[in-house]
């Protein structure tokens, strides 16, 4: 898929610019400058021999090896492209893009074992562009291989680690569209609505609390891998801010918090989300002003999943 690969090369150009900004950056020869001009013009027929001259004169020039491989893969001369990319990789130049493009050339040569090895190396080096992997015409011959599905999973794990970490999935029972019935509410009273969604590649559970005719609120809920605790930051439409910490025990989320009033009085809070099975969750919010000796119910709501 030529456009996608060239777009990726644009990212490489940014990296090269950064590398070339320092005082120790090697000077670019006149021959390489001419080759670069041909490369920018996509004149692969002339760019390939130009870079051949560069790598012959400068065998340690990883950038020239890489661009030589790119010129040859653009000319569909895949054996020569393989040599160019491998030359760059031996010099540890652009391991992510080098391995990916090497895999494309190897796939065109029907050498799947080597192609998959190169793709796995690209993933280890940071390649996560799943859309490109699944649409690249150079990789068509690999898609029927069972190893391709494993590669897709490897990229998903690399790009969306929270989705694959069981610790981050403990609170998924709360995700969904809900109608909430507060305890003691009249049968004909309008019901609060709550939309709980996963955002940021599954690393955050976002609460959207929508009471009828009142100030709404939102909370960010996320597992903190450093502390091994869950955290919730609640903010509502009247400026209340509450920070909870907690954990999932016995399948239920148990948050706690502590606040201090201007006069120094402390209030303890505990908020439990009970997982009652498919389509049902109970949220119980309790407070104590006597250090936890007695508790009063601030909110008790039954969540029913919308159909």
N, C-alpha and C positions, 0 to 999 in steps of 0.2 A: 504494500500500500504506500506508494511513493510519497504522497502528500503528508501522511502521518509521520513517516520517517524523517522527512525534511523538516517538519515542524519540530520534531525531537532534536534535530541537529541544531535548530535555532537556540534551544536551551543549552546545548553544548557550546555554542558561540558565546553565550553570556558567561559561561564558566571560563572559557578560554580568555575572554576579555579580562576577567578578574585575575587569572593567573598571569597574564601578560602585563599587569599594571605595576608590578613590583620592580625594584631596581635590578634584580637578579634575572629578569626574564631574558631568554636568549634572543639574539638578533635574528630577524627573519631575512633569509638570503633573497637576492633578486630573483633567482629561479623559483623559489617558493612563492614569492609575491605574484609572479606571473601565473603560477599554478592556482593560487587562491583566486585570482581574477577569473580564470576559466571556470573554477568551481562555482563561484557566485553566479556566473552566467549560465550554469548548468550545461556547459560545453564539455560533456563527459569524454567525447572522442579525443579531445586534445588535453583535457585535464589528467586523464590516466597516464599517458607517457610523461607528462610534466612532473607528476608526483613520483613516477618511477625514477626520474632523474634526481629528485630530491632525496628519496630514501637510499639511493645508491651513494650519494655524496654524504648523507647524514643518516646512517643506519639507526641511530638512537633517537630519531625524531618520531615520536609516537603519533603526533598529530598528522604528519605526512603519511604514515602507514594507514591511519584510520581513513583519511580522505582518499587515499589510493583505493582502499577496499570499497568505499562508498561509490567512487567513480565506476569501478568495475561492476558492482552489483547493479548500478543504473544502466550499464551497457549489457546486462544479462550474461556477463562473463563470470560465472559463479566460482569457478576454481580459483581464478585470480583474486576475486573478492575475498574468498576464504583466507588466502595468503596475506592479503592486506590487513584484514581485521585481526588475524592471529599475530601479525607483527606488532600491531598496536597493543594488543593485550599482553604480549610478552614484556612490553615496556610499561605495563600497568596504566595505559592511557585509556580513559573513558570506558571503564569496565562494564558499566551498565549498557550503554548504547553499543559498545563494541560487541559484547556477547549477544545482544538482541539481533543486531544486523548479521553477525556471524551465523546465528541460528537460521535466519532467513535464507542466506546463501546455501547453507547445508540442507535445508528443507527442499530447496529447488533442485539440489543434486540427489535427492532421495536418499539421504543419509540420516535417518530419523534418530538413531541413538546419539550421534554427535550433536544433532540439532537440539534434542531435549536437554542434553548436558549443558549446552550453551544457554538455553532459556532459563534453566534453573540457576545458572551462574548470574544471569541478568537480574533475576528476582532477588538473589542474595545481595546484589550490588545496589538494589533500590528500585528496580523496575516494577511499577504497579499499574500500568496503563492497560487495564483489562479490555476496554473497548477496542484498542488497537490490536491486541493479541487475537481477539475473536473475529476481527474483520480483515486483517492483513492478508492480502492475496498470496503473499510469499509462503504463508504457513498453511495453505489449504491441505497439503498432503499429510499434515500432522493431526488434523482435527478428528479423524476417525480412530486415532490411537487412544487407548484407555489412559495413557499417560497424560494426554492433553487435559482431561478432566481434573487430574491431580494437580496439574500446573495451575489451572484456574483456581482451585481451592487454595493453593499456596499463595497466589496473588491476593485473593480475598482475605486470607489471614494476615498478610503483610499490610494491606491497605485498610482493613477494618478489624483491627485486633480485638476491640471490645466486643464485637459481635460473636467472636469465637471463644471468649473467655467466660467460663461459667460464673465467675464472681460477678461480672457485670450483668448477667442475665437473671439474677436472683429476684429482681423486682419486676420482671416482665409481666407477672400476673396482674399488675395494675394498668398495663398499657391497653388503651381502647377508648371507645366512646361510651360514656356513662350517663345515666340519669340517677340522681342521688336523692334519697328520702331521709331527711333529718328525723331523728327520734322525736316522737310527739307531734310531728307536723300534721295539720288537718288533712283529711283524705283528699279534699279538693284544692289544696294549696298548690301553686306552681312549684315545680321541682327545679333545684339547681342542676346545671349540666356541667360535666367535666370531660375534657378531652385530654387524654394522657398519651403522649407520643414520644417515640425515640428520635433523637436528633444527633448530629455530630457523629455519624457512623456508628450509632448505638452506644456511644460513650455517655450520653446524658438522657435521662428521662424527664421530659418537660410536662409539667402540669398546667393546664389552662382551666382555672376555676371560674365558672360563669353562673353566679346566683341571679335569680330573677329580680330585676329592679334594684340591685345593690352593686357595691364596688367589687369588682372581680379581683383575681389574684393569679400569680404564677409562681411555680417553684421549679428550681433546677435540682435534680437528684442524680448523684453520680457516686460510683464506688471509687474510693481513694486507695489505689494500690499500695501506696507507701504506708498508710496507717492501718490498712485492712478494715476500714470502716466505711459505711455509707454516710453521705452528707446531703442535707437538703438546705437550700437557701430559698426562703419564702419572702415574696414582696407582694403587697396588695395595693389597691387603688386609693387607700387612705394613708399610705406611707409606712405601714407596719413592715418591719424586717425581722425575720427570725431565722436563726441558724441552728439546725438540728444535726446531731450525729447519731449513728446507730448501726444496727446489724440485723441480718435476717436470722432468726432462730425459730426452729420448729415450723419453718415455711412461712412465717409471718415477719413483716418488717416492723422493727421496734426502734423508734427514734426517741431521743431525749434532748432537752435543752434547759438552759438556765438564764434568767434575765434579772437585772437589777434596776429597780425604780430610782428616780432622782433622790428619794429619801433614804436609799440604801436597802429597802426591803427587797428580799429575793423571792422569786417565783420559779418553782421547778415545773417542768412540763414533760409529759411523755405522750407520744402519739404512736399508736399501733395500727397497722394495716393488716387485717386478718384475711388470709386467703381462704375463702369459703368454698372454693371449687369453681368450675367453669361458670363465668357470667355473674359472680357475686364476690364483693369485697366489702368489708366493714372497716370504717375509719373511726377510731376512738381517740379523742384528744382530751387529756386530763391535766389538771393543774393542782399544785400544792403550794401553800404559802407558809406552811409550818415545818419545812424541812423534810417533807415526805411522810409525815405521820398520818396525815389524812389527805384525801384527793377528792376533787370535785370535777364533774364532767362539763367540759366547755363545748364539746361537739361530739355527736354520735350519729354517724350517717351510714346508711345502707346503699351501696353502689349496685345498680343493676345494669348489666351491659345492654346497650341498644342493639336491636336486631337489624 
